């Protein structure tokens, strides 16, 4: 039980770190991307965004999150 609680706390902190470092658009793209959606599917779901915009967002997100995780 204690280990589960610690893991949940760590996961929640990671989620907060992600939210604090991404723009609202990047955050929406990120959660759709990690749920398994392709860039094309994300672009469709977010309506007027084209695939290039989504791919650029994914690149920025990876770069930002790499920095966040390296500082841990």
N, C-alpha and C positions, 0 to 999 in steps of 0.2 A: 504493500500500500504506500509506503513512504517513497519508494522508487518511482511509482506511477505518478505521485504528486510532484516529485522533482522534475520528471520528464514533462509533465503538463506545464509546469511553471517555465521550464526552458523553452518549450514550444511557444507559449504565449509571449515570452520576451522576444523571441525571434520574429513572431508576427508583428509585434509593435515596432521593432526595428525596421522591418520591411515597410510598414505603413508610414513611418516617420521619414523614410528616405526616398519614397517614390511619390510622384505627382498622382493626382486622382486617376488620370488616364492610364499612367503606367501601372498603377495598382490594379485597375480593372483588367488590363492586358495580362499582367502577371498571373492573377488568380485563374483566368481562363486558360492561359498557357499551361500552368501546372496541372490543371484538371484534364489535360490531354488534347485540347483543341489546337488545330493547326493555325498558322498565321492567316490563311485564307478564311477559315471558319470564324476566327476572331474578328476579322475585318467585316464579315457579313453581319455578325451579331452586333457589332458596334455601329451598324448602318453605314454612314457616309465615309468611314475610314477606309483607305485603300491598303492593300497588302504591304506596300512599301512602308507606309506609316507604321504599321504594326511591327514589321521586321526591324525598323529603326528603334522602336520602343523596346523591343526585346533585347536588342544590342545594348541600349542605355541601361536597362534594368540589370542585365548581367554584370555590366561594368560597375554599377552602383553597389549591387549586392556582394560582388567579389570584394569590394573595398570594406563593406560592413563586416563581412565574415573574416577578413584578414586582420581586422582590428580587435578581434575577440581574443 
